[in-house]
Amino acid sequence: MSISALQQEIREWLARRQAILLAHNYQPPEIQDLADFLGDSLGLSLTASQTPAKMIVFAGVHFMAETAAILCPDKTVLLPRLDVGCYMADTITPEALRRRKAELPGVPVVTYVNSSAAVKAESDICCTSANAVRVVNSLAADRVLMVPDKNLALYTARHTAKEVLFWEGCCNIHDALTAAQVQACREAHPQALFLAHPECRPEVLALADAIRSTSGMLEYVRTSPATEFIIGTEQGIIYTLQRQNPGKIFHSPSPGLLCPDMKRITLEDILTALKEERYRITLPEEVRQKALRAVTRMLAVPRD
């Protein structure tokens, strides 16, 4: 079956199931083109919670579908494959976090949304890569523990007077990008601005013209007078950027900025998920409520 025929059949099944398709910015082009909503993980789940849809099909990774289940308890959440994990999310377990909390009594835990629902449930408040500094500064404590991304914690520490303790986790894709690769790309494209994701190493962020989340990169490019950019995040977003900014040029500084988990879901998987209503992501209600509390606290932090 052709891509267009598959897309048409999926649209028919989405209508039949009263469902919406959410796709992360790192998903393949044919899925991005089909999605009802395209964006970052938390933004997608928040948007979905405000729709009348009865079912959510999430083209992303496991923790993203869990976030949708946290925020949309009245909807059925489907993940088209179960073998779409996240290296970063897997670097921490709720049991390990509980042990660390016992060593740091009274220190609030700030958990990146790129984590499991069970880890969120052990946290005081969540954060995103866009609001991490604002969330940390909103807390009364002078000392915080940020999990699981070390690089995001180090970035936050440079922008707050608080002491930021970190977990030894990372996104293996962003963490593998080196300063040498960025410098080589800048030499090849001297007119280009370098945009880096906060999940990159400190020495890579030091080279950036701007440090932004995925949604922040989209906004930055859309409003920038510059016409050429080096994009320091997973390559899938370049398709989004090209579609939104047809007159601008984009480069990836490394062929390694390619997440296999983000590319694993296919149109066939989405169609099967809709036909067979698989794989349904459910959470114990106690875990969901505790995780929701941490997310809600983050959403209540005033914007600058």
C-alpha positions in Angstrom: 0.0 0.0 0.0 1.3 3.5 -0.9 2.1 6.1 1.7 -0.9 8.2 0.6 -3.2 5.2 0.7 -2.0 4.3 4.2 -2.5 7.9 5.4 -6.0 8.0 4.0 -7.0 4.7 5.7 -5.5 6.0 9.0 -7.6 9.2 8.7 -10.7 7.1 8.2 -9.9 5.0 11.3 -9.1 8.1 13.3 -12.6 9.4 12.5 -14.2 6.0 13.2 -12.5 5.8 16.7 -13.1 9.5 17.4 -9.3 9.6 17.8 -6.5 12.1 17.3 -2.9 11.4 16.2 -0.2 13.2 18.2 3.3 13.3 16.7 6.5 14.5 18.2 8.7 16.8 16.2 11.3 14.0 15.8 8.9 11.6 14.1 9.4 10.7 10.4 7.9 13.1 7.8 5.1 10.8 6.7 3.8 10.7 10.3 4.4 14.5 10.9 2.3 15.2 7.7 -0.6 13.0 9.0 -0.7 14.2 12.6 -3.6 16.2 14.0 -1.1 17.9 16.3 2.7 18.2 16.0 4.9 19.4 18.8 6.8 18.5 22.0 5.7 15.9 24.4 4.1 17.9 27.2 2.5 20.4 24.8 0.9 17.6 22.8 -0.6 16.0 25.9 -1.9 19.4 27.2 -3.5 20.1 23.8 -5.0 16.6 23.7 -6.6 17.1 27.1 -8.5 20.0 25.7 -10.1 18.2 22.8 -13.3 16.1 22.7 -11.4 13.1 21.3 -12.1 9.8 23.0 -8.8 8.2 21.9 -5.2 9.4 21.5 -2.7 7.7 19.3 0.8 8.9 20.3 3.6 8.7 17.8 6.5 9.2 20.2 8.2 7.2 22.9 6.8 5.5 26.0 7.1 8.3 28.5 5.2 10.6 26.2 2.2 8.3 26.0 2.4 8.0 29.8 2.2 11.8 30.1 -0.9 11.8 27.9 -2.4 9.1 30.2 -1.6 11.4 33.2 -3.3 14.4 31.7 -6.1 12.7 29.9 -7.6 10.1 32.2 -10.9 10.2 30.3 -9.3 9.2 27.0 -7.9 5.9 25.7 -4.2 6.4 25.0 -2.5 4.1 22.5 1.2 3.7 21.7 1.6 2.0 18.3 4.7 0.0 19.5 6.0 -0.9 22.9 9.7 -1.0 21.9 9.9 2.8 21.7 11.8 3.6 24.9 13.9 6.6 25.9 17.6 6.2 27.0 17.3 9.2 29.3 14.1 8.0 31.0 15.6 4.6 31.6 18.6 6.1 33.5 16.4 6.5 36.6 13.9 4.3 38.4 11.5 5.3 41.2 13.3 3.0 43.5 16.7 4.6 42.8 15.1 8.1 43.2 13.6 7.1 46.6 17.0 6.0 47.8 18.6 9.3 46.7 15.7 11.3 48.4 16.5 9.5 51.6 20.0 10.7 51.4 18.8 14.3 50.8 16.0 14.9 53.3 14.1 18.1 52.6 15.7 18.7 49.2 13.0 19.1 46.6 13.1 17.0 43.5 12.7 18.7 40.1 12.0 16.0 37.4 12.3 16.6 33.7 9.2 15.6 31.9 11.3 13.2 29.8 10.8 10.6 32.5 8.4 7.8 33.5 5.1 8.4 35.3 6.5 6.4 38.2 9.5 8.8 38.5 7.3 11.9 38.2 5.2 10.5 41.0 8.2 10.5 43.3 8.9 14.2 42.5 8.0 17.5 44.0 7.6 19.3 40.7 8.3 18.7 37.0 10.0 20.9 34.4 10.6 21.1 30.7 13.8 22.1 28.9 12.1 25.5 28.3 11.0 26.3 31.8 13.7 24.5 34.0 15.3 27.7 35.3 11.9 29.3 36.0 10.7 26.2 37.9 13.9 25.9 40.0 13.8 29.6 40.9 10.2 29.3 41.9 11.1 27.0 44.8 11.8 28.3 48.3 14.7 25.8 48.9 18.2 27.0 48.2 19.2 23.5 47.1 17.4 21.2 44.6 17.9 17.8 43.0 17.3 17.7 39.3 16.7 14.4 37.5 17.4 12.6 35.3 19.3 14.8 32.8 22.7 16.0 34.0 23.2 18.4 31.1 19.9 20.2 31.7 20.8 20.4 35.4 24.2 21.9 34.6 22.5 24.4 32.2 20.0 25.3 34.9 22.7 25.7 37.5 24.5 28.3 35.4 21.3 30.4 35.4 20.2 30.3 39.0 21.7 31.2 42.4 20.5 27.9 43.9 22.6 24.8 44.3 21.6 22.3 41.7 22.4 18.6 42.4 22.1 16.3 39.4 21.5 12.8 38.4 24.0 11.0 36.1 21.5 10.6 33.3 21.4 12.1 29.8 19.9 11.8 26.3 22.5 9.6 24.6 21.7 11.3 21.2 22.2 14.9 22.4 25.1 14.0 24.8 27.1 12.4 21.9 27.2 15.7 20.0 30.8 17.2 20.4 32.1 20.7 20.3 34.5 19.6 17.5 31.5 18.5 15.3 29.8 21.9 15.9 33.0 23.8 15.1 33.5 21.9 11.9 29.9 22.5 10.9 30.3 26.2 11.6 33.5 26.4 9.5 31.6 24.8 6.7 28.6 27.1 7.1 30.0 30.4 8.5 26.8 32.3 8.0 24.7 29.9 9.9 23.5 30.5 13.5 23.9 27.5 15.8 20.8 26.5 17.9 21.5 24.0 20.7 19.1 22.0 22.9 19.8 22.2 26.7 20.3 18.4 26.7 23.6 19.0 24.9 26.9 19.0 26.8 28.1 22.3 28.4 31.0 22.7 26.0 28.5 22.4 23.1 26.1 24.9 24.6 29.0 27.3 25.0 29.2 27.5 21.2 25.5 28.2 20.7 24.0 31.4 19.4 20.8 30.4 21.2 19.8 27.6 23.5 16.2 26.5 23.0 13.8 23.6 23.5 12.3 22.0 20.4 9.3 24.4 20.4 11.7 27.2 21.2 13.8 26.4 18.2 10.7 26.5 15.9 9.7 29.9 17.3 13.3 31.3 17.1 13.7 30.3 13.5 10.2 31.6 12.5 11.0 35.1 14.0 14.7 35.4 13.2 15.9 37.5 10.2 18.7 34.9 9.7 18.3 32.5 6.8 20.7 29.7 7.7 20.9 27.6 10.8 22.8 24.7 12.4 20.3 22.7 14.4 21.7 21.0 17.5 18.9 18.5 18.2 17.4 15.4 16.7 17.3 15.6 12.9 13.5 15.0 12.7 12.8 18.6 13.6 14.6 19.8 10.4 11.7 18.5 8.4 9.3 20.7 10.5 11.6 23.7 10.2 11.9 23.3 6.4 8.1 23.1 6.0 7.5 26.1 8.2 10.4 28.2 6.7 10.7 27.3 3.0 13.1 30.1 2.3 15.6 29.1 5.0 18.5 26.6 5.1 19.2 24.1 7.8 22.2 21.9 8.7 22.7 19.1 11.2 26.1 19.2 12.9 26.3 15.4 13.2 24.8 12.3 11.6 24.5 10.9 15.1 21.6 13.2 15.9 19.1 10.5 14.9 17.1 8.7 17.6 16.2 5.2 16.5 13.3 5.0 18.9 11.8 8.1 17.5 12.0 6.6 14.0 10.6 3.1 14.9 6.9 3.8 14.6 5.5 3.3 11.1 2.3 4.2 9.4 1.4 0.5 9.4 1.9 0.4 13.2 -0.5 3.4 13.6 -3.1 1.7 11.4 -2.8 -1.6 13.4 -3.0 0.4 16.6 -6.3 1.9 15.6 -7.8 -1.3 14.2 -6.9 -3.4 17.2 -6.8 -0.6 19.8 -3.3 -1.5 20.8 -1.2 -0.9 22.8 -3.2 0.8 25.5 -1.2 2.8 28.1 -2.7 2.7 31.6 -1.3 3.8 35.0 -2.2 2.9 38.5 -4.4 5.7 39.8 -2.2 6.4 42.7 0.8 6.9 40.4 -1.2 9.0 38.0 -2.5 11.3 40.7 1.0 11.8 42.2 2.5 12.4 38.8 -0.3 14.8 37.9 0.4 16.8 41.1 4.0 17.3 40.1 3.0 18.4 36.6 0.2 20.7 37.9 2.7 22.4 40.2 4.9 23.1 37.3 2.0 24.5 35.2 1.2 26.8 38.1 4.6 28.5 38.1 4.1 32.0 36.8 5.6 32.9 33.5 8.2 35.6 33.2 
